[in-house]
Amino acid sequence: MPVHHSTEQTIPSDRTVRLLDTTLRDGEQAPGVSLSPDEKVEIARALERAGVAVIEAGSACTGAGERQAISRVTDLDLDARVTSFCRGMRTDVDLALDCDVDGIHLVVPSSDRHVEDKVGTSRKDNLAKTAELVEYAGDHDLWVEVIGEDGSRADLDYLEDLMGTALDAGADRTCFADTVGHTGPERTAEAVSRLADLGPVSAHTHDDLGLGVANALSAVSAGADLVHCTVNGLGERAGNVALEEVAIALAHVYDVETLELEELYDLAQIVSRATGVQLPPNKAVIGENAFTHESGIHTDGTLKDDKMYEPYAPETVGRERRLALGKHTGRAGVAATLEEHGVDASGDEVAAIANRVTELGDRGRRVTDADLLAIAEDVTGDDRERVVELLDLTATSGGAVPTASIRLDVDGEERVASGTGSGPVDAAVSAVREALGSAADAELESYHVDAVTGGTDAVVTVEVTMARNDRSVTVARSEADITRASVEAMVDALDRLLATDAQPLAPADD
């Protein structure tokens, strides 16, 4: 969709801007996040597919495990430059060299608070130490970026002297760092423009004031050609500026291409799974609601013109458009969802179904596909025979290996199977797949524990979305037992998906 650019556009479309991803370093510093070497390798490969220019793989000084992870990433022989974070110490540079990285990010203090109070040195000695370390790294053929820590609170005259000293000593570039998310676009532009006059400059912004993207774009406008980001905006405190947000903002608003945008959603999912940090539903670009429409007005408009209520096509970032069901859903949205599931309903029946959906939403319920289809069956009078039904479930987790056994009715045939897993839910899901064989060849797209009541009789609500043969269905089930809720939701979802298959289900061992 074309964007009407301002005549005072501050970032011309012919600018070359690259992105540096620091998910594996600064992102991992988010509370509770710890990545294994295998997870770092998986994320690095995904970053490479997306076309990230520089991957900061970690801090070699952290420990032997971190150095092993960084070395695993450097062994991938990626097109991206692989780097390590280094404090202002020669030993940090040596440890980075041991990991065979392409370059380093040498972090030196730039504000008086950091120079005098944190490091306990003077401005003059800080300049000398910086020059010495840059020369040492350069003598070992490392690409060097010098980051002035706490640059947004530094005296700009001193920051300029410090970065100029680094470049004179052989640094490849400098970086303006809003380390604590302290500043705004105007101060960012002032600082970056002064550093850009000295040589290549990067920007490292945090989102403590919600200004991460604004400051990053301001830095690019002022001359920065490399932006530090993290996937999903992970990072200390409120996080770093989000890679996906910077990439789409530059592409959509300024016609500046930085990444393979269609890889962004897959990348976000990989990082979310590895870190255990779920994506907020209202998160720009990669949140569940970013391309989901429930409002009747919006749904109707979107069905008439898919550009009506979206800034860009969801396929741009590897997404799909979704119509959600709830109290705001109108007839058009209900009719479109019924059609997607192959349900025929007259105009009066659609109206009746829509009213029932609204009533369910008014009671505070999220209306799933299974809810809609059950309502439709009741309104139209079409009885549906189940293909798969849960008869019995037993799960144990007290031993060394959690196990589960399951009994299903599949097309009138009773099937029994067992499975093991990392937990009782995982074991039960394995048992279901064993019982159904190839029929269970459906992808579990999402699994959410949506609500837990309090007290000793707590009830958990599990919602799953499963996809098979280009169709997906969402089912929610509430039980006191999370394992049973999970299995019932999964079996019901599979039942809905398999109901449209023309062929009878093959035996489980085929």
Salt bridges, closest charged atoms under 4 A:
ASP26 OD2 - ARG25 NH2 3.69
ASP26 OD2 - HIS204 NE2 3.15
ASP26 OD2 - HIS206 NE2 3.61
GLU28 OE1 - LYS40 NZ 3.31
ASP38 OD1 - ARG72 NH2 2.78
GLU56 OE2 - ARG25 NE 3.36
GLU66 OE2 - LYS40 NZ 3.01
ASP92 OD2 - ARG87 NE 2.78
ASP112 OD1 - ARG123 NE 2.95
GLU132 OE2 - ARG90 NH2 3.47
GLU145 OE1 - HIS105 ND1 2.73
GLU145 OE1 - HIS228 NE2 3.05
GLU149 OE1 - HIS114 ND1 3.64
GLU149 OE1 - LYS118 NZ 3.09
ASP150 OD2 - HIS114 NE2 3.67
ASP150 OD1 - ARG153 NE 2.89
ASP157 OD1 - ARG194 NH2 2.49
GLU160 OE1 - ARG194 NH2 2.70
ASP208 OD2 - ARG237 NE 2.78
ASP225 OD1 - ARG173 NH2 2.91
GLU244 OE2 - LYS283 NZ 2.79
GLU245 OE2 - LYS283 NZ 2.56
ASP255 OD2 - HIS5 NE2 3.00
ASP266 OD2 - ARG49 NH2 3.70
GLU288 OE2 - ARG322 NH2 3.45
GLU288 OE2 - ARG366 NH2 3.38
ASP300 OD2 - LYS304 NZ 2.99
ASP306 OD1 - LYS307 NZ 3.79
GLU310 OE2 - HIS293 NE2 2.82
GLU310 OE1 - ARG321 NH2 2.74
ASP362 OD1 - LYS327 NZ 3.74
ASP369 OD1 - HIS341 NE2 3.78
ASP371 OD2 - ARG365 NH2 3.05
GLU377 OE2 - ARG384 NE 3.08
GLU377 OE2 - ARG496 NH1 2.61
ASP378 OD2 - ARG356 NH2 3.03
GLU413 OE1 - ARG415 NH2 3.44
GLU414 OE1 - ARG407 NH1 3.24
GLU463 OE2 - ARG366 NH1 3.40
GLU488 OE2 - ARG484 NH1 3.59
ASP492 OD1 - ARG386 NH2 2.77
ASP492 OD2 - ARG477 NH2 2.42
ASP495 OD2 - ARG384 NH1 2.69
ASP495 OD2 - ARG386 NE 3.98
ASP501 OD2 - ARG468 NH2 2.96
